[in-house]
Structures are given as C-alpha cells and as structure tokens.
Amino acid sequence: MKFKLIIVLTQDELTDTAIEAARAHGATGSTVITSARGEGLKPAKTFLGLSVAGQRDMILFLVEEHHSRQILESIAAACGFEENPGAGVAFQIDIEDAIGLKTQIDAIREEISKEDL
C-alpha cells in the first residue's frame, strides 16, 4: 500500500475544520503541531517588536495514496484556502515507507472494499 503525507499549515481556529474534512474523505488519523510560525507574501506586522500574527498549526495526515487528492481538496475547500488569503496552505508528498500503521491499514482496506461494492 502506498501513502502520501498531507501537510496543512493553517490558522489554529481552522484546525478542527481541516481534520473533520480530512476524516470525512478517508483520513484515519492526524498529528497536530501547535504554535507554528510562518510568513506569506507580506511580512507579519509587529507592534513594539511583538508579532501580531495569529498562531498557526501544522497538521500531518498520513493517508493512502488512492484518497490523497480528494482529502487535500476537501481540506482546501472546507478551510477556504483559495478564497481567503492567509487562511492556510496544504500540500502532499510521497512516502517511501511507513511502519506502525497496521490498524489504519486494516481500516483503509475495509473502506476500499466498501467502495468496490
């Protein structure tokens, strides 16, 4: 089974929205790394040397390749990444190998067999 890693960088208030959208389209789990910082086209504003930019979260989804594009697009749509500048970004990368996913693989296989019916 081949996997992709979907990485989502978004405002902390959109984290749950991204996770719910991913789960609805086949993601079996996620890892959230809080307090990430990032900068887009325009540098973040500061006030007396303190950043006024909001907290960002990094969300990692290790998903089966068959579902990856649909999950990626559902996250972008649910969070409004294309419509709202600065809302976030999501991308995917290939995974060479992974270990420790037995329960997720079983769930994915069951889901794929349901789709074939």
Residue frames as a rotation matrix with the C-alpha (Angstrom) as fourth column:
MET 1
0.585 0.811 0.000 0.00
0.811 -0.585 0.000 0.00
0.000 0.000 -1.000 0.00
LYS 2
-0.448 -0.731 0.515 1.35
0.731 -0.631 -0.260 3.44
0.515 0.260 0.817 -0.95
PHE 3
0.335 0.504 -0.796 0.99
0.891 -0.445 0.093 6.50
-0.307 -0.740 -0.598 1.24
LYS 4
-0.052 -0.293 0.955 1.15
0.447 -0.862 -0.240 10.28
0.893 0.414 0.176 0.96
LEU 5
-0.395 -0.068 -0.916 1.83
0.877 -0.325 -0.354 12.77
-0.274 -0.943 0.189 3.71
ILE 6
0.255 0.524 0.813 -0.56
0.592 -0.749 0.297 15.70
0.765 0.405 -0.501 3.60
ILE 7
-0.575 -0.480 -0.663 0.79
0.810 -0.445 -0.381 18.73
-0.112 -0.756 0.645 5.43
VAL 8
0.362 0.754 0.548 -1.61
0.671 -0.619 0.408 21.52
0.646 0.220 -0.731 6.33
LEU 9
-0.756 -0.515 -0.404 -0.46
0.654 -0.600 -0.460 24.87
-0.006 -0.612 0.791 7.70
THR 10
-0.104 0.836 0.539 -3.40
0.466 -0.438 0.769 26.93
0.879 0.331 -0.344 8.89
GLN 11
-0.358 0.124 0.925 -4.83
-0.661 -0.733 -0.158 29.28
0.659 -0.669 0.345 11.47
ASP 12
-0.993 -0.107 0.046 -5.50
-0.107 0.682 -0.723 27.48
0.046 -0.723 -0.689 14.75
GLU 13
-0.357 0.929 0.095 -9.23
-0.562 -0.133 -0.817 28.22
-0.746 -0.345 0.569 14.52
LEU 14
0.321 0.459 -0.828 -9.38
-0.942 0.240 -0.233 26.18
0.092 0.855 0.510 11.26
THR 15
-0.706 -0.706 0.054 -7.57
-0.707 0.699 -0.108 23.12
0.039 -0.114 -0.993 12.63
ASP 16
-0.501 0.580 0.643 -10.71
-0.100 0.699 -0.708 21.22
-0.860 -0.419 -0.292 13.63
THR 17
0.526 0.684 -0.505 -12.36
-0.563 -0.166 -0.810 22.09
-0.638 0.710 0.297 10.31
ALA 18
-0.021 -0.641 -0.768 -9.38
-0.971 0.196 -0.137 20.66
0.238 0.743 -0.626 8.41
ILE 19
-0.871 -0.325 0.369 -9.37
-0.438 0.854 -0.281 17.48
-0.224 -0.406 -0.886 10.50
GLU 20
-0.100 0.925 0.366 -13.11
-0.167 0.347 -0.923 16.93
-0.981 -0.154 0.120 10.08
ALA 21
0.553 0.271 -0.788 -12.89
-0.778 -0.169 -0.605 17.44
-0.297 0.948 0.117 6.30
ALA 22
-0.392 -0.797 -0.459 -9.98
-0.879 0.472 -0.069 15.00
0.272 0.376 -0.886 6.04
ARG 23
-0.795 0.132 0.592 -11.71
-0.257 0.811 -0.526 12.34
-0.550 -0.570 -0.610 8.13
ALA 24
0.235 0.971 -0.047 -14.89
-0.385 0.048 -0.922 12.67
-0.893 0.234 0.385 6.07
HIS 25
0.703 -0.003 -0.711 -12.87
-0.710 0.055 -0.702 11.77
0.041 0.999 0.036 2.96
GLY 26
0.810 -0.230 -0.540 -10.78
0.030 0.935 -0.354 8.87
0.586 0.271 0.764 4.25
ALA 27
-0.220 -0.906 0.362 -8.09
-0.513 -0.208 -0.833 10.10
0.830 -0.369 -0.419 6.63
THR 28
0.423 0.363 -0.830 -7.73
0.360 0.774 0.522 7.69
0.832 -0.519 0.196 9.55
GLY 29
0.508 -0.262 -0.820 -5.78
0.825 -0.126 0.551 9.95
-0.247 -0.957 0.152 11.90
SER 30
0.608 -0.328 0.723 -3.77
0.194 -0.822 -0.536 13.13
0.770 0.466 -0.436 12.27
THR 31
-0.009 -0.639 -0.769 -0.98
0.996 -0.074 0.050 14.80
-0.089 -0.765 0.637 14.21
VAL 32
0.789 0.297 0.538 -1.25
0.350 -0.937 0.003 18.47
0.505 0.186 -0.843 15.17
ILE 33
-0.281 -0.879 -0.385 1.81
0.956 -0.218 -0.198 20.57
0.091 -0.424 0.901 15.92
THR 34
0.742 0.663 -0.102 0.78
0.671 -0.727 0.146 23.85
0.023 -0.177 -0.984 17.54
SER 35
0.688 -0.368 -0.625 2.40
0.056 -0.832 0.551 27.27
-0.723 -0.414 -0.553 17.65
ALA 36
-0.048 -0.671 0.740 3.99
0.954 0.189 0.234 27.17
-0.297 0.717 0.631 14.21
ARG 37
0.204 0.056 -0.977 5.01
-0.046 -0.997 -0.066 30.46
-0.978 0.058 -0.201 12.66
GLY 38
-0.136 -0.244 0.960 5.02
0.926 0.313 0.210 31.35
-0.352 0.918 0.184 9.01
GLU 39
-0.188 0.021 -0.982 5.10
-0.115 -0.993 0.001 34.25
-0.975 0.113 0.189 6.63
GLY 40
0.443 0.443 0.779 3.48
0.726 0.333 -0.602 34.73
-0.526 0.832 -0.174 3.24
LEU 41
0.217 -0.310 0.926 3.98
0.828 -0.445 -0.343 37.42
0.518 0.841 0.160 0.62
LYS 42
0.309 -0.040 0.950 3.67
-0.257 -0.965 0.043 40.19
0.915 -0.258 -0.309 3.18
PRO 43
-0.684 -0.627 -0.372 5.72
0.212 0.317 -0.924 40.08
0.697 -0.712 -0.084 6.39
ALA 44
0.155 0.748 -0.646 3.74
0.894 0.173 0.414 39.85
0.421 -0.641 -0.641 9.62
LYS 45
0.318 0.037 0.947 3.01
-0.131 -0.988 0.082 43.16
0.939 -0.150 -0.310 11.34
THR 46
-0.262 -0.433 -0.862 4.68
0.843 0.332 -0.423 43.90
0.470 -0.838 0.278 14.63
PHE 47
0.662 0.410 0.627 3.90
-0.012 -0.831 0.556 46.24
0.749 -0.376 -0.545 17.50
LEU 48
0.548 -0.565 0.617 6.86
-0.836 -0.385 0.390 47.26
0.017 -0.729 -0.684 19.67
GLY 49
-0.483 -0.854 -0.190 8.78
-0.865 0.500 -0.047 44.24
0.135 0.142 -0.981 18.40
LEU 50
-0.564 0.369 0.739 5.97
-0.169 0.824 -0.540 41.76
-0.808 -0.429 -0.403 19.16
SER 51
-0.973 0.227 -0.042 4.28
0.021 0.271 0.962 39.90
0.230 0.935 -0.269 16.34
VAL 52
-0.437 0.893 0.103 0.54
-0.706 -0.270 -0.655 40.48
-0.557 -0.359 0.749 15.99
ALA 53
-0.351 0.268 -0.897 0.14
-0.712 0.545 0.442 37.49
0.608 0.794 0.000 13.66
GLY 54
0.528 0.669 0.523 -2.08
-0.849 0.435 0.300 34.70
-0.027 -0.603 0.798 14.95
GLN 55
-0.275 -0.573 0.772 -0.94
-0.564 0.746 0.353 31.25
-0.779 -0.338 -0.528 15.92
ARG 56
0.134 0.234 -0.963 -0.71
-0.928 0.371 -0.039 28.65
0.348 0.899 0.267 13.15
ASP 57
0.336 -0.023 0.942 -0.99
-0.483 0.854 0.193 24.90
-0.809 -0.519 0.276 13.40
MET 58
-0.464 -0.435 -0.772 0.73
-0.868 0.396 0.299 22.23
0.175 0.809 -0.561 11.34
ILE 59
0.379 0.658 0.651 -1.48
-0.653 0.688 -0.315 19.20
-0.656 -0.306 0.690 10.76
LEU 60
-0.659 -0.644 -0.390 0.00
-0.747 0.498 0.440 15.98
-0.089 0.581 -0.809 9.40
PHE 61
0.521 0.791 0.320 -2.11
-0.649 0.611 -0.453 13.29
-0.554 0.028 0.832 7.74
LEU 62
-0.763 -0.647 0.002 -0.56
-0.518 0.612 0.598 10.03
-0.388 0.455 -0.801 6.58
VAL 63
0.247 0.969 0.020 -3.11
-0.613 0.172 -0.771 8.81
-0.751 0.178 0.636 4.04
GLU 64
-0.023 -0.143 0.989 -3.49
0.536 0.834 0.133 6.10
-0.844 0.533 0.057 1.44
GLU 65
-0.849 -0.484 -0.212 -2.47
0.094 -0.533 0.841 7.37
-0.520 0.694 0.497 -1.98
HIS 66
-0.611 0.681 0.403 -5.85
0.742 0.316 0.592 6.46
0.276 0.660 -0.699 -3.51
HIS 67
0.425 0.857 -0.292 -7.63
0.901 -0.369 0.228 9.02
0.088 -0.360 -0.929 -1.28
SER 68
-0.319 -0.702 -0.637 -4.95
0.835 -0.526 0.162 11.71
-0.449 -0.480 0.754 -1.02
ARG 69
-0.898 -0.052 0.438 -6.08
0.314 -0.773 0.551 14.17
0.309 0.632 0.711 -3.69
GLN 70
0.041 0.993 0.107 -9.71
0.399 -0.115 0.910 14.08
0.916 0.005 -0.401 -2.55
ILE 71
0.394 0.017 -0.919 -8.64
0.918 -0.058 0.392 14.66
-0.047 -0.998 -0.038 1.06
LEU 72
-0.650 -0.730 -0.209 -6.34
0.696 -0.683 0.222 17.53
-0.305 -0.001 0.952 0.02
GLU 73
-0.730 0.419 0.540 -9.10
0.197 -0.627 0.754 19.23
0.655 0.656 0.375 -1.98
SER 74
0.309 0.898 -0.313 -11.70
0.605 0.068 0.793 18.75
0.733 -0.434 -0.523 0.77
ILE 75
0.026 -0.403 -0.915 -9.41
0.939 -0.305 0.161 20.43
-0.344 -0.863 0.371 3.31
ALA 76
-0.900 -0.423 0.105 -8.77
0.429 -0.813 0.394 23.37
-0.081 0.400 0.913 0.98
ALA 77
-0.402 0.832 0.381 -12.50
0.228 -0.312 0.922 23.80
0.887 0.458 -0.064 0.28
ALA 78
0.407 0.609 -0.681 -13.60
0.784 0.150 0.603 23.48
0.469 -0.779 -0.416 3.92
CYS 79
0.053 -0.497 -0.866 -10.98
0.839 -0.449 0.309 25.96
-0.542 -0.743 0.393 5.14
GLY 80
0.913 0.407 -0.025 -11.31
0.320 -0.752 -0.577 28.38
-0.254 0.518 -0.817 2.22
PHE 81
0.070 -0.990 -0.124 -7.63
0.537 -0.067 0.841 28.35
-0.841 -0.126 0.527 1.29
GLU 82
-0.470 -0.249 0.847 -8.24
0.881 -0.185 0.435 29.60
0.049 0.951 0.307 -2.27
GLU 83
0.350 0.753 0.557 -10.79
0.672 -0.616 0.411 32.25
0.653 0.230 -0.722 -1.30
ASN 84
0.996 0.080 0.037 -9.18
0.023 -0.637 0.770 33.70
0.086 -0.766 -0.637 1.83
PRO 85
0.284 -0.956 0.069 -5.55
-0.062 -0.090 -0.994 34.87
0.957 0.278 -0.085 1.56
GLY 86
-0.468 -0.598 0.651 -3.60
-0.697 -0.203 -0.688 33.82
0.544 -0.775 -0.322 4.64
ALA 87
0.563 0.747 0.354 -6.09
-0.816 0.434 0.381 31.11
0.131 -0.504 0.854 5.66
GLY 88
0.271 -0.534 0.801 -3.54
-0.384 0.704 0.598 28.42
-0.883 -0.469 -0.014 5.04
VAL 89
0.027 -0.344 -0.938 -1.86
-0.974 0.203 -0.103 26.07
0.226 0.917 -0.330 2.63
ALA 90
0.486 0.099 0.868 -1.97
-0.380 0.918 0.109 22.30
-0.787 -0.383 0.484 2.14
PHE 91
0.181 -0.463 -0.868 0.33
-0.946 0.159 -0.282 20.06
0.268 0.872 -0.409 0.12
GLN 92
0.887 0.136 0.442 1.25
-0.271 0.927 0.258 16.41
-0.375 -0.349 0.859 -0.16
ILE 93
-0.046 -0.932 -0.360 4.48
-0.998 0.059 -0.026 14.48
0.045 0.358 -0.933 -0.53
ASP 94
0.473 0.144 -0.869 5.24
-0.350 0.936 -0.035 10.85
0.809 0.321 0.493 -1.34
ILE 95
0.428 -0.322 0.844 6.15
-0.834 0.219 0.507 8.49
-0.348 -0.921 -0.175 1.49
GLU 96
-0.300 -0.665 -0.684 8.81
-0.828 0.538 -0.161 5.89
0.475 0.518 -0.712 0.77
ASP 97
-0.357 0.136 -0.924 7.85
0.322 0.947 0.015 3.55
0.877 -0.292 -0.382 3.62
ALA 98
-0.140 0.350 0.926 5.95
-0.828 -0.555 0.085 3.57
0.543 -0.755 0.367 6.91
ILE 99
-0.577 -0.057 -0.815 5.74
0.318 0.903 -0.288 1.33
0.752 -0.426 -0.503 9.96
GLY 100
-0.930 0.233 -0.283 3.21
0.256 -0.142 -0.956 1.24
-0.263 -0.962 0.072 12.81
LEU 101
-0.639 0.697 -0.326 0.08
-0.761 -0.634 0.136 1.62
-0.112 0.335 0.936 10.71
LYS 102
-0.978 0.200 -0.061 -1.49
0.181 0.957 0.228 -1.84
0.103 0.212 -0.972 10.99
THR 103
-0.372 0.905 -0.207 -4.83
0.621 0.077 -0.780 -0.68
-0.690 -0.418 -0.590 12.41
GLN 104
-0.066 0.319 -0.946 -5.08
-0.477 -0.843 -0.251 2.18
-0.877 0.434 0.207 9.91
ILE 105
-0.802 -0.280 -0.528 -4.23
-0.596 0.321 0.736 -0.15
-0.037 0.905 -0.425 7.01
ASP 106
-0.825 0.558 0.093 -6.97
0.539 0.824 -0.174 -2.56
-0.174 -0.094 -0.980 8.10
ALA 107
-0.044 0.832 -0.553 -9.48
0.321 -0.513 -0.796 0.32
-0.946 -0.213 -0.245 8.22
ILE 108
-0.289 -0.136 -0.948 -8.36
-0.733 -0.606 0.311 1.60
-0.616 0.784 0.075 4.82
ARG 109
-0.986 -0.092 -0.142 -8.70
-0.161 0.766 0.623 -1.85
0.051 0.636 -0.770 3.24
GLU 110
-0.507 0.862 -0.018 -12.19
0.705 0.402 -0.584 -2.19
-0.496 -0.309 -0.811 4.69
GLU 111
0.046 0.501 -0.864 -13.17
-0.119 -0.856 -0.503 1.23
-0.992 0.126 0.020 3.32
ILE 112
-0.591 -0.332 -0.735 -11.79
-0.745 -0.125 0.655 0.42
-0.309 0.935 -0.173 -0.14
SER 113
-0.959 0.267 0.097 -13.68
0.284 0.920 0.269 -2.89
-0.017 0.285 -0.958 -0.23
LYS 114
-0.158 0.936 -0.313 -16.92
0.531 -0.187 -0.827 -1.00
-0.833 -0.297 -0.468 0.61
GLU 115
-0.109 0.046 -0.993 -16.25
-0.576 -0.817 0.025 1.38
-0.810 0.575 0.115 -2.31
ASP 116
-0.902 -0.325 -0.284 -15.87
-0.418 0.494 0.762 -1.58
-0.108 0.806 -0.581 -4.68
LEU 117
-0.651 0.702 0.288 -19.40
0.524 0.691 -0.498 -2.82
-0.549 -0.173 -0.818 -3.87
